[in-house]
Each structure stands twice: as structure tokens, then as C-alpha cells.
Amino acid sequence: MKCKRRNHSPEFKAKIAFAALCGNQTVAEIAREHQLHATQVTAWKTHLREQMASVFETGRNSAEGHSEREVEQLRAKIGELTMELDWLQKKSRHLSL
């Protein structure tokens, strides 16, 4: 009978990887303490090391991306309202209002 596969939360993985990265305990000690395989702890540690820089880039890039998206939406809305205004002006002239 196979063992059920365990799924760990991102918070748990980050905690374990950070503990391994700090170096206060060996990877084997951390793995034993949390009932994990040492290879898994090493993989999470490597992933954390590779992705650490993106933590600081994400805030700036996502804010820029968000504002660019918002500007595009506002421009689209301005275009829509301008077309509606033009149409209403033509119709009001046609009806002599």
C-alpha cells in the first residue's frame, strides 16, 4: 500500500528553507525534526536562494503593471464616453433640442 503524498503550504516550505539557509542547524537535523527527506529540504533551500531577489522586484513591477493596466482601462473608458457624447450631440442637433 502506498503512503499518501503530503502537501505542504508555501509558508511551511519557506520556514524550512529559511531555517536551512540560516545554518543554525544542519539540513539533516531540520529534515529529521520535521519528518522530511534531506533532499527535499535542500531543494526548498535552493529554490529560496534563487528566488530571493524576485521578492523585492515583485512589489515594484506589480505596482507599475497595475498602474499601466489602470491607465489603459481609463483611456478605453474615455474613448467610450467621447463616442457617446459625440453621438448624443449629433442626435440633439438632429432633433433641434
VEXDREN-2710 file (C-alpha; in Angstrom, 1 decimal):
% VEXDREN-2710
k/r/px/py/pz
1/MET/0.0/0.0/0.0
2/LYS/1.4/3.4/-1.0
3/CYS/1.7/6.2/1.5
4/LYS/-0.4/9.2/1.0
5/ARG/1.5/12.1/-0.5
6/ARG/1.8/15.1/1.8
7/ASN/1.3/18.6/0.5
8/HIS/3.0/21.4/2.4
9/SER/1.9/25.0/2.4
10/PRO/4.1/27.7/1.0
11/GLU/4.6/29.2/4.4
12/PHE/5.8/25.9/5.8
13/LYS/8.3/25.5/2.9
14/ALA/9.5/29.0/3.4
15/LYS/10.0/28.4/7.1
16/ILE/12.0/25.2/6.5
17/ALA/14.1/26.7/3.6
18/PHE/14.9/29.8/5.7
19/ALA/16.0/27.6/8.6
20/ALA/18.3/25.6/6.3
21/LEU/19.6/28.8/4.8
22/CYS/20.4/30.4/8.2
23/GLY/22.7/27.5/9.0
24/ASN/21.9/27.2/12.7
25/GLN/21.0/23.5/12.2
26/THR/22.2/21.1/9.6
27/VAL/19.9/20.1/6.7
28/ALA/19.7/16.6/8.2
29/GLU/18.7/17.9/11.6
30/ILE/15.9/20.1/10.1
31/ALA/14.7/17.2/8.0
32/ARG/14.6/14.8/11.0
33/GLU/12.8/17.4/13.1
34/HIS/10.1/17.9/10.6
35/GLN/9.9/14.4/9.3
36/LEU/11.1/15.3/5.8
37/HIS/13.7/14.0/3.4
38/ALA/17.0/15.9/3.4
39/THR/16.9/16.2/-0.4
40/GLN/13.5/18.0/-0.1
41/VAL/14.9/20.4/2.4
42/THR/17.9/21.1/0.1
43/ALA/15.6/21.6/-2.9
44/TRP/13.5/24.2/-1.0
45/LYS/16.6/25.9/0.3
46/THR/18.0/26.1/-3.3
47/HIS/14.6/27.4/-4.6
48/LEU/14.5/30.1/-1.9
49/ARG/18.1/31.2/-2.6
50/GLU/17.3/31.5/-6.4
51/GLN/14.0/33.4/-5.8
52/MET/15.1/35.8/-3.0
53/ALA/15.8/38.7/-5.4
54/SER/12.4/38.4/-7.0
55/VAL/10.7/39.2/-3.7
56/PHE/11.9/42.8/-3.9
57/GLU/11.4/43.2/-7.6
58/THR/7.8/42.0/-7.5
59/GLY/6.5/44.9/-5.5
60/ARG/7.8/47.5/-7.8
61/ASN/7.0/45.6/-11.0
62/SER/3.5/44.7/-9.9
63/ALA/2.7/48.3/-9.0
64/GLU/3.9/49.5/-12.3
65/GLY/2.0/46.8/-14.1
66/HIS/-1.1/47.6/-12.1
67/SER/-0.9/51.4/-12.9
68/GLU/-0.3/50.7/-16.6
69/ARG/-3.4/48.4/-16.7
70/GLU/-5.4/51.1/-14.9
71/VAL/-4.3/53.8/-17.4
72/GLU/-5.3/51.6/-20.3
73/GLN/-8.7/50.9/-18.7
74/LEU/-9.2/54.7/-18.2
75/ARG/-8.2/55.5/-21.7
76/ALA/-10.7/53.0/-23.0
77/LYS/-13.4/54.4/-20.9
78/ILE/-12.6/58.0/-22.0
79/GLY/-12.8/56.8/-25.7
80/GLU/-16.2/55.2/-25.0
81/LEU/-17.6/58.3/-23.3
82/THR/-16.3/60.6/-26.0
83/MET/-18.0/58.5/-28.7
84/GLU/-21.2/58.5/-26.6
85/LEU/-21.0/62.3/-26.2
86/ASP/-20.5/62.8/-29.9
87/TRP/-23.5/60.6/-30.7
88/LEU/-25.7/62.5/-28.3
89/GLN/-24.6/65.9/-29.6
90/LYS/-25.5/64.8/-33.2
91/LYS/-28.8/63.4/-32.1
92/SER/-29.7/66.6/-30.2
93/ARG/-28.8/68.7/-33.2
94/HIS/-31.0/66.4/-35.4
95/LEU/-33.9/66.7/-33.0
96/SER/-33.3/70.5/-32.6
97/LEU/-33.0/70.3/-28.8
END
